[in-house]
Amino acid sequence: TTGTDNLRIAFRDYGKERGLNLVKMKHTNPSNTNTNNNKPPVMRELQSQIVPSLLALKKHLEMLQIKAFAAHDSFGRCIRTVLEVVVNAGGENISDDPNNNNNNN
C-alpha cells in the first residue's frame, strides 16, 4: 500500500462518514414511526435539508480533491463512490457504523 492509497482510503472514509451522518438525520427521530405525509414539521425540515447538504458535501470534497490532491483522478473516483454509497444508503436504515455500507474504494 502506497502513501497515495492510504490518503485515498482516508479521504473515502471521511466522505462516507460525513455523508452517512447527513443521511442518518432523517432516521434519528424516534417519533417518526409512520410513513405517510403526517410527519412532524421538524422531520420535514430535516429531510428537506438533506439534498442541499449532500450537494454542499460534494462541493467540499471536490474542492479538497483540487486543492489538496492536485485534482488527481483517483480521488475524483473516490468522490463518486462516496456519493453512490451515501445516496443508496438514504433509503435504508442507517446504523451508527459509518463503515456499514459498501466499503469499496
Secondary structure, DSSP 8 states (H G I E B T S, - for coil): --HHHHHHHHHHHHHHHHHHHHHHGGG--TT----SS---HHHHHHHHHHHHHHHHHHHHHHHHHHHHSTT-HHHHHHHHHHHHHHHHHTTS---S-TTSS----
